[in-house]
Structure formats: C-alpha cells, structure tokens
C-alpha cells in the first residue's frame, strides 16, 4: 500500500482484515440472526447504526454473528448475557484501540498539535499494514492470561464457604489536586501525568497479587483477596507515587468486607466506604476502615492508628485509621 495515499475505505479494509462486501440485511440473512438481535449487538459493540443498503460488513462480521448466535443456541449464554459480554468487550477494545492509535501517532508524528503531514500519515499506514498481525496475537495472549487468573480465582472462591466468598479488600488511590492541575497543564502534559499514574499503580497492584478493577482518570480502584495483600498494595502505591517526580501525591483509602463482583467490577458498601476513606486521607497517606484495621491488629508489618471519627455521606459516622508500617 506504500507509494500513494490510500482512501479511507482501503485503510478500513486493511485493518479489518477483509473486504467490505455485505449490507446489514446481508449480514442478517447469511448469519441467520434476527434483525432485532443484530441491531442490539452492533449497538452493544459500540458500532454506529448501518443503513440497510450500505456495504459496511466483512466476512469477519458474519463469522462473529454466527459464533455469538451459536453460543445462545448451545445455551452457553442467553441473549442478555451475550449483550453484556459484547458491551464489555466493545468498551474495552474501544479504549485499547484509541490508546494504540495515540501511541503510534506520538511515535511517528510527534506531539505536535498541528495536523500530521501526508508522509507521516503514510508512515503510520505502512506500519499498521506490516505489523497489525503482530498486535492481534498479543491481545489474545493477554486475554488468555487474564482469563486463566480470573478462572483460578473463581474456582478457589467456589471451594470456600459462602462468607469467605464475598470478603475482599478494596482500595481507591486518588491523585491530589487533579482539578487544579488540569487547569494549569495543557492536554499533553496532563495525559503524561495520568498515564504515568496509571502505569505506576498498575505495576504495584500486579506485583502485589491484586487486581486493577478500573481506572477513572485521576483515580484507580483495586481489590485483593486478603487484608495483608490489600494493605501492602495500598502502602506501596502511596510510596511509589511519592517517589515519582512527575506525579503529584495520592490519597489512598482501603476497606475490608463483603463485596459483590459483577462483570469485572465490584460493588457494595465496602467499596463505598473505601471511596469515602480516600477523601479523608492526607496527601501521601493511607486510611483504612475498622474492619481492615481489626484484621491487621496482629500484623508484624503494619499498624493502624485510630483518628477522629468522621461523618461519611450515605454511611453515617465512620471510624477511620491511618495505616503505617511498623
């Protein structure tokens, strides 16, 4: 494809790995999927609605429809389950794709705010054409690794009793003065800070055998199976960010108790409590709830110091503790 600028359709077909040759009505007919199902599915994936006679689908789209329909027919998932799974995949892949394009643009075009030249755009297309087949198996490999970890956790949890199944440590790490910082920095500087924050916290959580539940720009939510692991992750995040010259301090709040895992997220009063504790913490410190403090009472590594009781929206009066290493 080198030598002349391809049109957008050529680029789309190159990245999709197949020719755009089917309309939405063709896709429904060839896959045998009902019209309402395919419409819900495209919306769940995050794709725009296609006009009935617009040629917008590839063989890969037809194959995906057939696979998903087969999952329902074989009662692996019901239709609502398929939609929830597809929506999660679509949202995750959308963010990943945007990140990859931004990374490639910065690498080949630079951080200039001016539009890239034709030569720079052509370079990006050439790299994508040559290496897109290298990226795809990496994504599948990472998914299988995460699936294995999640499956192992689920089996270990199923082997325990009902009470143990729902207990976890959850924590939030929140960048200090992010709103003010967003006013003072340009977009690229702010993006670098957020990326460095996410990178540092992700590494700490993974190294501590925890799970990064989600990132919310200036905040991350993590979980850990035991109080000790959760406390160690919380402390290491505060310590690691303290040593990062490019990133402001963080406040960390953590709580231990029952949680409801659902679709990769966690819910419940314990999660809400951890969020409230984050707002109480001073910059660079870790504040925990009474439940986590009690679990760490005999720890040789940590000590939890009681501080003034505080009102917490939706939770009444709570008793926070500052967590420190002994």
C-alpha positions in Angstrom: 0.0 0.0 0.0 3.1 2.2 0.0 3.7 4.9 -2.6 0.3 6.6 -2.7 -2.2 7.7 -0.1 -5.0 5.1 0.1 -8.6 6.1 0.5 -10.4 5.6 3.9 -12.2 2.5 2.6 -8.9 0.8 1.8 -7.5 1.6 5.2 -10.6 0.3 6.9 -10.5 -3.0 4.9 -6.8 -3.4 5.7 -7.3 -3.0 9.4 -10.5 -5.2 9.4 -8.6 -7.9 7.5 -11.3 -8.3 4.8 -13.3 -6.6 2.1 -16.4 -4.6 2.9 -18.9 -6.5 0.8 -22.1 -7.0 2.8 -25.0 -4.8 3.9 -26.7 -5.1 7.2 -29.5 -7.1 5.6 -26.9 -9.4 4.0 -25.4 -10.0 7.4 -28.7 -10.9 8.9 -29.5 -13.3 6.1 -26.2 -15.0 6.0 -25.9 -15.5 9.8 -29.5 -16.4 10.3 -29.7 -13.9 13.2 -32.9 -12.0 13.7 -32.9 -8.3 12.8 -33.5 -7.1 16.4 -30.7 -9.3 17.7 -28.1 -7.9 15.1 -29.2 -4.3 15.8 -28.8 -4.8 19.6 -25.5 -6.5 19.0 -24.0 -3.7 16.9 -25.1 -1.1 19.5 -23.6 -3.2 22.3 -20.3 -3.4 20.4 -20.4 0.4 20.1 -20.7 0.4 16.3 -22.8 3.1 14.6 -26.1 2.0 13.1 -25.7 0.9 9.4 -28.2 1.9 6.7 -29.8 -1.3 5.4 -28.3 -0.9 1.9 -24.9 0.4 2.9 -22.0 -2.0 2.3 -20.4 -2.0 5.7 -19.7 -5.6 6.8 -17.0 -8.2 6.2 -16.7 -12.0 6.3 -15.3 -11.5 9.8 -18.5 -9.7 10.9 -20.6 -12.5 9.6 -18.5 -15.1 11.4 -18.8 -13.1 14.6 -22.5 -13.1 14.3 -22.6 -16.8 13.7 -20.4 -17.5 16.7 -22.5 -15.4 19.1 -25.7 -17.0 17.8 -24.2 -20.4 18.4 -23.4 -19.5 22.0 -27.1 -18.9 22.5 -28.2 -22.0 20.7 -25.9 -24.2 22.7 -27.1 -22.4 25.9 -23.6 -21.2 26.9 -25.1 -17.8 27.4 -28.6 -16.3 27.0 -29.2 -13.3 24.8 -28.9 -10.8 27.6 -25.6 -12.5 28.7 -24.2 -12.2 25.1 -25.1 -8.5 25.1 -23.4 -7.8 28.4 -20.3 -9.7 27.3 -20.2 -7.9 23.9 -20.7 -4.5 25.6 -17.8 -5.1 27.9 -15.6 -6.3 25.1 -16.6 -3.3 22.9 -15.9 -0.8 25.6 -12.5 -2.4 26.4 -11.4 -2.7 22.8 -12.5 0.9 22.0 -10.2 2.3 24.7 -7.4 0.0 23.7 -7.7 0.9 20.0 -7.7 4.7 20.9 -4.6 4.2 23.1 -2.8 2.3 20.4 -3.5 4.9 17.7 -2.4 7.7 20.1 0.8 5.8 20.9 1.6 5.2 17.2 0.8 8.8 16.3 3.1 10.1 19.0 5.9 7.7 17.9 5.7 8.5 14.2 4.3 12.0 14.1 5.4 13.5 17.4 3.4 15.5 20.0 2.9 18.5 17.7 -0.6 19.9 17.8 -0.5 20.7 14.1 -2.0 18.2 11.6 0.4 15.4 10.5 1.9 15.6 7.0 0.8 13.2 4.2 4.2 11.5 4.7 3.6 11.0 8.4 0.1 9.6 7.7 1.5 7.2 5.1 4.2 6.0 7.6 1.5 5.2 10.1 -0.4 3.3 7.5 2.7 1.3 6.4 3.5 0.4 10.0 -0.1 -0.7 10.6 -0.2 -2.8 7.4 3.1 -4.5 8.3 2.5 -5.1 12.0 -1.2 -5.4 12.7 -0.8 -9.2 12.5 1.8 -8.9 15.3 -0.6 -7.0 17.7 -3.5 -9.3 17.3 -2.0 -12.4 19.0 -0.6 -10.3 21.8 -4.2 -9.2 22.7 -5.4 -12.8 22.6 -2.4 -13.9 24.7 -3.1 -11.2 27.3 -6.8 -12.1 27.4 -6.0 -15.8 27.9 -3.6 -14.9 30.8 -6.2 -12.8 32.5 -8.9 -15.4 31.8 -6.7 -18.0 33.5 -6.1 -15.8 36.5 -9.8 -14.9 36.8 -10.9 -18.6 36.4 -8.4 -19.7 39.0 -9.7 -17.1 41.5 -13.3 -18.2 40.8 -12.5 -21.8 41.4 -10.6 -21.0 44.6 -13.6 -18.9 45.8 -16.1 -21.6 44.9 -14.2 -24.0 47.1 -14.6 -21.8 50.2 -17.7 -21.1 52.3 -20.3 -18.6 51.4 -19.0 -15.9 53.8 -15.4 -16.2 52.6 -16.6 -16.0 49.0 -17.6 -12.4 49.4 -14.8 -11.0 51.6 -12.1 -8.8 49.9 -10.0 -5.8 50.5 -10.8 -2.9 48.1 -9.0 0.4 47.8 -9.0 3.6 45.9 -5.9 5.7 45.0 -6.8 9.3 44.1 -4.4 12.0 42.7 -4.2 15.1 44.8 -5.3 18.4 43.3 -6.1 16.9 40.0 -8.7 19.5 39.1 -6.3 22.4 39.7 -3.6 20.6 37.8 -5.9 20.1 34.8 -6.4 23.9 34.7 -2.7 24.6 34.7 -1.4 21.9 32.3 -2.0 21.5 28.6 -3.6 18.3 27.4 -0.4 16.5 26.5 1.2 17.3 29.9 -1.9 16.2 31.7 -2.1 13.0 29.6 1.5 12.1 30.6 0.8 12.6 34.3 -2.3 10.4 34.1 -0.5 7.7 32.1 2.4 7.6 34.5 0.0 7.4 37.4 -1.9 4.5 35.8 1.3 2.8 34.8 2.8 3.0 38.3 -0.3 1.9 40.2 -0.9 -0.9 37.7 2.6 -2.3 38.2 2.2 -2.1 42.0 -1.1 -3.9 42.0 0.0 -6.6 39.7 3.3 -7.2 41.7 1.2 -7.4 44.9 -1.1 -10.1 43.5 -4.0 -7.8 43.5 -6.4 -6.8 40.7 -6.8 -3.5 39.0 -10.6 -3.2 38.8 -10.8 0.0 36.8 -9.2 3.4 36.2 -11.1 6.6 36.3 -8.6 9.2 35.1 -7.3 10.6 38.4 -8.3 7.5 40.4 -7.8 3.8 40.4 -9.8 1.1 42.1 -8.1 -2.2 43.1 -9.0 -5.3 45.0 -7.1 -8.0 46.9 -8.1 -11.4 48.3 -6.7 -10.8 51.8 -6.3 -7.9 54.2 -2.5 -8.3 54.2 -2.2 -8.1 50.4 -4.6 -5.2 50.3 -2.7 -3.3 52.9 0.6 -3.9 51.2 -0.7 -2.7 47.8 -2.2 0.4 49.4 1.1 1.3 51.1 3.2 0.5 48.1 1.0 2.8 45.9 1.5 5.7 48.3 5.2 5.0 48.5 5.7 4.6 44.7 3.8 7.7 43.8 5.7 9.7 46.5 8.9 8.8 44.6 7.5 9.8 41.2 8.7 13.4 40.4 6.2 13.8 37.5 3.1 12.7 39.5 1.5 14.5 42.5 0.8 12.7 45.7 -2.1 10.3 46.1 -4.6 9.7 48.8 -5.4 6.0 49.4 -8.4 4.6 51.2 -9.0 0.9 51.7 -11.7 -1.2 53.4 -12.2 -4.9 54.1 -15.5 -6.6 54.0 -18.2 -8.2 51.7 -18.3 -7.2 48.1 -20.3 -8.1 45.1 -18.2 -9.0 42.0 -20.1 -8.3 38.8 -19.0 -8.1 35.2 -15.4 -7.3 36.1 -16.4 -4.6 38.6 -17.0 -4.7 42.4 -20.0 -3.2 44.3 -21.3 -2.9 47.8 -20.9 -0.9 51.0 -17.3 -1.9 51.4 -16.5 -0.2 48.0 -18.4 2.9 49.0 -16.6 3.0 52.3 -13.2 2.8 50.6 -14.1 5.7 48.4 -15.2 7.8 51.4 -11.9 7.0 53.3 -9.9 8.2 50.3 -11.4 11.7 50.7 -10.4 11.7 54.4 -6.7 10.7 53.8 -4.0 13.3 53.7 -1.7 13.5 50.7 0.7 10.6 50.6 -1.2 8.6 53.3 -3.3 5.5 53.6 -6.6 5.5 55.6 -8.4 2.2 56.3 -11.7 1.2 57.9 -12.2 -0.5 61.2 -12.7 -3.9 59.6 -9.3 -3.8 57.9 -7.6 -2.4 61.0 -9.0 -5.3 63.0 -7.7 -7.8 60.5 -4.2 -6.3 60.8 -4.2 -6.0 64.6 -1.7 -8.9 65.0 0.4 -7.9 61.9 4.1 -7.6 62.4 4.3 -5.4 59.3 1.5 -2.8 59.7 0.0 -0.8 62.5 -3.3 1.1 62.2 -3.8 4.3 64.3 -7.2 5.4 65.2 -8.1 9.0 64.2 -11.1 11.2 64.8 -14.5 9.7 63.7 -16.0 11.3 60.7 -19.4 11.5 59.0 -19.5 9.8 55.6 -22.2 10.5 53.1 -24.6 7.6 53.0 -22.7 5.7 55.6 -23.3 7.7 58.8 -20.4 8.1 61.3 -17.3 6.0 60.4 -14.1 5.2 62.4 -11.0 5.7 60.2 -7.5 4.5 60.9 -4.2 5.7 59.4 -2.2 2.8 58.2 1.6 2.8 58.6 4.5 0.3 58.5 5.8 -0.8 61.9 
